Amino acid sequence: MAASEEKVQPHPQIILIVLIRIIIALSLFILPGNLMGQDTSFVTVGQIGIKRPYRNMHDSTEIPGKKPILLVTSINLVGYGGVMTALASAWYSDYTKTKLHSFDDSKEWLQVDKVGHFYGTWVETRANNELWKWAGMKRKKRIWISGLTSFAFQTTIEYLDGRSAEWGWSWADFGANILGSGTFIAQELAWDEQRIKFKWSFHRKNYSDASLNQRSDELFGKSSPERFLKDYNGQTYWASANLKSFFPRSNLPAWLSLSVGYGAEGMFGGFENIWTDGDPGFPINRTDIKRYRQWYLAPDIDWSKIKTKSKAVNFFFTVLSAFKFPTPSLEFSNGKFKVHAIHF
């Protein structure tokens, strides 16, 4: 989402991710045999029996049952409609509506928000793919439908941005959304799995300069949940490669991954560290604070490779695999290397 310099909105992707994860949770606890690759020909939803001739999660010859397909279709339509209605009511209703227009935010927040768009669309596509997999949809069909529907979700959000005077249609966001769903599709078609998973981590920033803490409170919010969603200075996005998937004959543990992360710091405005304070607006210039990018290298755990007999634990691992587990990391920024004993 394109954000103004004086006010930051949390990514809509995060809300969608949470809703989709809740849907997956319900399917795990209500519908036996789903998402675990179990052979199941008959399941029960409440008191309704559903025939589902689904063989296993990697079999490209599944024969989809009509009722599971209709169920997942309904889940997507209801979830999509609910999220769009909530966004239009809660986020956009207070802002002036205009004709569809574009806004160049490609250089905002050192592109951390663009990586967030990529990540959000990828995670949504992955979640949708798991639902269609449970329904027994044929492999290539579910891959393309998952990618295109997730991209459609985000495009609708971009349209709402484009009709708001506060923001605008962002071609940079649009491109990041395409890359997010496209990366999922490409990996599934090439490897039938996501060998490279994309993750998110966060650490709350506190400054010795009271004025910067005040600016952060105004811009990103005072509460931890608000900071969690809005503060780009504390967010890191990771590309986590499962080593065993690339080297299947090795003795490496199946859960071991290597992650490359990206983040940035020193950002107290979308484009520059200049803002106004108070009414009528006293100008504050903090261009003395350097805005800089950060690159990380760290080991990681691929929780999706750890299988148990518990549906609850497997569900927890599925959710956890969307977030980076805290580990030591090596940072490169400002032309120097720095070692972190633990990185959140």
C-alpha positions as a printed Julia matrix, in Angstrom:
344×3 Matrix{Float64}:
   0.0     0.0     0.0
   1.26    3.41   -0.78
   1.57    5.32    2.48
   1.72    9.02    3.13
   4.74   10.53    4.79
   2.76   11.63    7.85
   0.69    8.49    8.36
   1.5     4.84    7.79
  -1.14    2.2     7.22
  -0.37   -1.44    8.06
  -0.2    -3.79    5.11
  -3.61   -5.23    4.16
  -1.71   -8.42    3.36
  -1.23   -9.06    7.06
  -4.97   -9.06    7.67
  -5.53  -11.39    4.75
  -2.79  -13.71    5.96
  -4.36  -13.94    9.41
  -7.81  -14.66    7.98
  -6.52  -17.32    5.61
  -4.53  -18.94    8.41
  -7.67  -19.08   10.54
  -9.46  -20.79    7.66
  -6.66  -23.33    7.42
  -6.86  -23.87   11.19
 -10.57  -24.61   10.97
 -10.0   -27.08    8.16
  -7.29  -28.83   10.16
  -9.42  -29.31   13.25
 -12.79  -29.88   11.57
 -11.83  -31.88    8.51
  -9.78  -35.06    9.08
  -7.04  -36.02    6.68
  -6.46  -32.57    5.24
  -3.16  -30.9     4.52
  -1.27  -33.89    5.88
  -1.16  -35.97    2.74
  -3.35  -38.69    4.24
  -5.31  -41.0     1.95
  -8.92  -40.04    2.54
 -11.95  -40.97    0.52
 -14.66  -39.82    2.93
 -14.68  -36.98    5.41
 -17.32  -35.4     7.62
 -18.14  -31.73    7.93
 -20.47  -31.48   10.91
 -23.14  -34.07   10.06
 -22.53  -33.92    6.31
 -20.51  -36.65    4.64
 -18.3   -35.51    1.77
 -16.76  -37.94   -0.67
 -13.29  -36.82   -1.56
 -11.24  -39.21   -3.76
  -7.98  -37.46   -2.89
  -4.86  -39.63   -3.04
  -2.01  -37.62   -1.6
  -0.65  -34.11   -1.55
   1.95  -34.7    -4.27
  -0.16  -36.84   -6.62
  -0.95  -34.97   -9.81
  -3.84  -37.35  -10.64
  -6.22  -36.35   -7.86
  -9.88  -36.39   -8.83
 -11.57  -33.44   -7.16
 -14.91  -33.98   -5.48
 -17.59  -31.39   -6.21
 -18.46  -30.64   -2.6
 -14.89  -29.93   -1.41
 -14.33  -27.68   -4.43
 -17.54  -25.79   -3.69
 -16.58  -25.54   -0.02
 -13.17  -24.0    -0.74
 -14.69  -21.73   -3.4
 -17.22  -20.5    -0.84
 -14.48  -19.94    1.73
 -12.52  -17.82   -0.75
 -15.54  -15.79   -1.87
 -16.81  -15.12    1.65
 -13.31  -14.34    2.94
 -12.56  -12.07   -0.01
 -15.85  -10.21    0.29
 -15.48   -9.82    4.05
 -11.94   -8.5     3.87
 -12.72   -6.05    1.07
 -15.77   -4.76    2.93
 -13.78   -4.36    6.15
 -10.96   -2.51    4.38
 -13.33   -0.18    2.54
 -15.16    0.61    5.77
 -12.31    0.8     8.28
  -9.43    2.23    6.22
 -10.81    4.15    3.27
 -14.13    5.58    4.47
 -12.42    8.48    6.29
 -10.52    9.67    3.23
 -11.72   11.68    0.26
 -12.54    9.61   -2.81
 -11.13   10.7    -6.17
 -10.85    9.43   -9.7
  -8.48    6.53  -10.18
  -4.96    7.97  -10.14
  -1.42    6.69   -9.69
   1.21    7.59   -7.12
   4.94    6.93   -7.49
   6.03    5.46   -4.17
   8.78    3.27   -5.62
  11.44    5.05   -3.55
   9.46    5.13   -0.29
  10.77    3.4     2.86
  13.84    2.13    0.95
  11.5    -0.42   -0.67
  10.91   -2.35    2.56
   7.16   -1.96    2.01
   7.53   -3.37   -1.5
   9.23   -6.48   -0.14
   6.28   -6.67    2.26
   3.88   -6.76   -0.69
   5.92   -9.55   -2.28
   5.91  -11.53    0.97
   2.21  -11.04    1.63
   1.12  -12.17   -1.83
   3.43  -15.19   -1.69
   2.06  -16.31    1.69
  -1.54  -15.87    0.54
  -0.84  -17.94   -2.58
   0.73  -20.66   -0.46
  -2.26  -20.76    1.9
  -4.73  -20.87   -0.99
  -2.76  -23.67   -2.62
  -3.03  -25.76    0.55
  -6.81  -25.32    0.6
  -7.19  -26.35   -3.03
  -4.81  -29.25   -2.41
  -7.07  -30.47    0.36
 -10.07  -30.22   -1.98
  -8.29  -32.55   -4.43
  -7.89  -30.11   -7.28
  -5.4   -31.17   -9.94
  -1.89  -29.91   -9.37
  -1.36  -27.4   -12.18
  -4.89  -26.08  -11.96
  -4.67  -25.37   -8.21
  -1.24  -23.73   -8.59
  -2.5   -21.26  -11.19
  -5.8   -20.58   -9.43
  -4.01  -19.97   -6.12
  -1.59  -17.53   -7.68
  -4.16  -15.65   -9.73
  -6.73  -15.32   -6.93
  -4.13  -14.03   -4.46
  -2.93  -11.54   -7.04
  -6.55  -10.49   -7.61
  -6.98   -9.83   -3.87
  -4.03   -7.45   -3.9
  -5.04   -5.77   -7.15
  -8.4    -4.89   -5.61
  -6.56   -3.26   -2.71
  -4.45   -1.29   -5.16
  -7.66   -0.11   -6.82
  -8.97    1.13   -3.45
  -5.66    2.97   -2.98
  -6.03    4.47   -6.44
  -9.45    5.91   -5.56
  -8.22    7.47   -2.31
  -6.89   11.03   -2.28
  -4.54   10.03    0.55
  -2.71    7.45   -1.57
  -2.93    6.28   -5.17
  -2.47    3.3    -7.45
   1.11    2.12   -7.04
   2.72    0.41  -10.01
   5.58   -0.61   -7.71
   3.16   -2.37   -5.36
   1.42   -3.93   -8.36
   4.74   -5.29   -9.63
   5.68   -6.66   -6.2
   2.34   -8.48   -6.02
   2.98  -10.08   -9.41
   6.43  -11.22   -8.29
   5.02  -12.67   -5.06
   2.42  -14.9    -6.68
   4.68  -15.56   -9.68
   7.51  -16.83   -7.47
   5.19  -19.3    -5.77
   3.84  -20.52   -9.12
   7.34  -20.91  -10.6
   8.65  -22.98   -7.67
   5.62  -25.27   -7.64
   5.79  -25.88  -11.38
   9.54  -26.47  -11.3
   9.95  -28.44   -8.05
   6.46  -29.32   -6.81
   7.39  -27.59   -3.54
   8.58  -24.27   -2.15
  12.28  -24.89   -1.73
  12.72  -21.2    -0.95
  10.24  -19.94    1.62
   9.75  -16.29    2.43
   9.54  -15.16    6.03
   9.12  -12.14    8.24
  10.64  -11.08   11.56
  10.33   -8.0    13.74
  12.23   -6.24   16.51
  10.86   -3.14   18.22
  13.06   -0.07   17.9
  13.8     2.26   20.81
  16.03    5.32   20.53
  18.16    7.27   22.98
  16.84   10.46   21.36
  13.42   11.21   22.9
  12.32   13.16   19.83
  12.8    10.08   17.63
  10.73    7.95   19.99
   8.03   10.61   19.85
   8.17   10.67   16.06
   7.93    6.86   15.98
   4.89    6.96   18.25
   3.2     9.46   15.94
   4.14    7.72   12.73
   3.99    4.03   13.63
   1.81    3.96   16.76
   2.56    3.53   20.44
   1.37   -0.04   21.03
   3.4    -3.12   20.15
   0.75   -4.45   17.72
   0.8    -1.15   15.81
   4.58   -1.11   15.67
   4.56   -4.74   14.62
   2.52   -3.88   11.54
   3.75   -0.38   10.69
   7.36    0.2    11.75
   9.49   -0.54    8.71
  12.63    0.14   10.76
  12.0    -3.02   12.77
  10.9    -5.39    9.99
  13.16   -7.89    8.25
  12.1   -10.03    5.3
  13.86  -13.31    4.56
  14.35  -15.73    1.68
  14.94  -19.07    3.39
  16.34  -21.9     1.25
  15.89  -25.48    2.46
  19.31  -27.09    1.99
  18.12  -30.71    1.9
  15.75  -29.89   -0.97
  18.68  -28.65   -3.05
  21.04  -31.43   -1.91
  18.79  -34.48   -1.41
  21.66  -36.98   -1.18
  23.4   -35.1     1.62
  23.22  -35.97    5.3
  21.9   -32.54    6.17
  18.83  -32.49    8.44
  15.59  -31.97    6.53
  14.71  -28.86    8.57
  17.97  -26.93    8.07
  17.76  -23.78    5.94
  19.95  -20.82    5.06
  18.3   -17.39    4.99
  19.14  -14.08    3.36
  17.35  -11.11    4.93
  16.63   -7.51    3.98
  15.7    -4.55    6.16
  16.41   -0.85    6.62
  16.76    1.7     9.4
  16.86    5.44    9.99
  13.49    6.05    8.32
  11.25    8.67    9.94
   9.33    9.6     6.82
   8.38    7.89    3.59
  10.95    9.61    1.38
  13.05   11.73    3.74
  13.49   12.56    7.4
  11.68   15.89    7.26
   8.3    16.46    8.89
   6.16   19.04   10.64
   5.18   19.03   14.3
   2.26   20.67   16.02
  -0.22   23.22   14.7
   0.31   25.26   12.5
   3.22   22.94   11.82
   6.74   23.55   13.01
   9.25   22.18   10.45
  11.63   19.51   11.71
  14.64   18.55    9.62
  16.47   15.37   10.67
  18.36   14.69    7.47
  21.36   14.24    9.74
  19.98   10.74   10.45
  21.2     8.37    7.77
  18.67    6.13    6.06
  20.38    2.86    5.17
  19.75   -0.68    3.97
  20.65   -3.84    5.86
  21.46   -7.29    4.48
  21.57  -10.4     6.64
  22.75  -14.0     6.46
  21.47  -16.47    9.05
  20.68  -20.16    9.62
  17.02  -21.05    9.83
  14.55  -23.81   10.61
  12.07  -25.05    8.01
   9.25  -26.02   10.36
   7.19  -27.49    7.54
   9.75  -30.31    7.27
   9.13  -31.4    10.85
   6.17  -33.8    10.83
   4.33  -35.09   13.89
   1.2   -37.16   14.53
  -0.55  -34.16   16.08
  -2.72  -32.01   13.83
  -2.42  -29.13   16.29
   1.37  -29.24   16.25
   1.5   -29.59   12.46
  -0.81  -26.59   12.13
   1.38  -24.6    14.5
   4.44  -25.48   12.41
   2.59  -24.44    9.23
   1.88  -21.01   10.69
   5.37  -20.73   12.19
   6.98  -21.41    8.82
   5.81  -17.98    7.64
   8.01  -16.28   10.24
  11.76  -16.28   10.77
  12.93  -18.11   13.87
  15.39  -16.01   15.96
  18.97  -17.13   15.31
  22.44  -15.55   15.17
  22.97  -13.45   12.04
  25.63  -11.65   10.07
  24.66   -8.13    9.0
  26.15   -6.08    6.19
  25.28   -2.38    6.19
  27.07    0.94    5.71
  29.96   -0.95    4.15
  30.65   -2.96    7.32
  29.87   -6.38    8.75
  28.27   -6.86   12.14
  27.5   -10.06   14.07
  24.3   -10.43   16.06
  24.14  -13.08   18.78
  20.38  -13.32   18.18
  18.29  -11.67   15.5
  14.55  -11.1    15.74
